[in-house]
Amino acid sequence: MKSRTVIVPLKLPRLSDTAAAQCVALLHELVGAIEHHYAKQIHRQRKRECEIERNRQASAPTLLDHPF
């Protein structure tokens, strides 16, 4: 089955300013912990993506490659 991305609207509850700030701080901490835990894997993946992009750019035809 072909996968597809679906964006589901998210209705968040109203929070006080303090609660909203605490919620965002918690999310930042959570993302930081996840990034720290998976840092080596993230680095390997980003390195692979850069190598793929470099290879793609190196093999892409340039204006000098065309006979006209």
N, C-alpha and C positions, 0 to 999 in steps of 0.2 A: 504494500500500500504506500502510495506517495505521501510523504509528510508535508504538512503545510503549517504556517504560522497563523494563529488566530489571536487577535488582540481582544481581550475581555475587559470591558469597562469596569473599573474598580471604584466603588463609592465608599469613601472613607468617612468615618464619623467626625463630627466637629470636636475639636480638642481645645483646651485652654492653650494660651501661648506657652506656658511652662511645659505642659504635657507634649505639645508638638515639638518643642526643642529637645526634650528628653527622648522622644521617639526617634527623631533624626540622629541624635547622638548615639543611641543604641544601634541603629542601622549602620552607622559609620564604624562602630566598634566591631559589629558582626562581619561586615565586609573586610575590614582590616584583618580580622582573625582568619577568615577564609583565604584571603590573599597570602597571608603568612604561611598557612598550612600547605597550600598548593603552589608555593612560589617556584620551586624547581620545575614543576610541570608547566606552569604558566610561561616560564622563561623558555623552556624547550619548544613549546608551541609557537610562541612569538618569533623565536629564532627560525623555525621551519617556515613560518609565513613570510618572513623577510627574505629567506633564501628562494622561496618559490617566486616571490615578486621580482627579485633580482634576475632570476633565470628567465622569467617572462619578459622583462624589459630587454635583456640581452638578446633574446631570440626574436623580438618584435622587429618587423621591417622598418627601415628608416627611409627618408626621402631619397637618399643616395642609392638605395637598393632598387629603385624603380628605373626602368630604361628611358622614361620620358622626362 
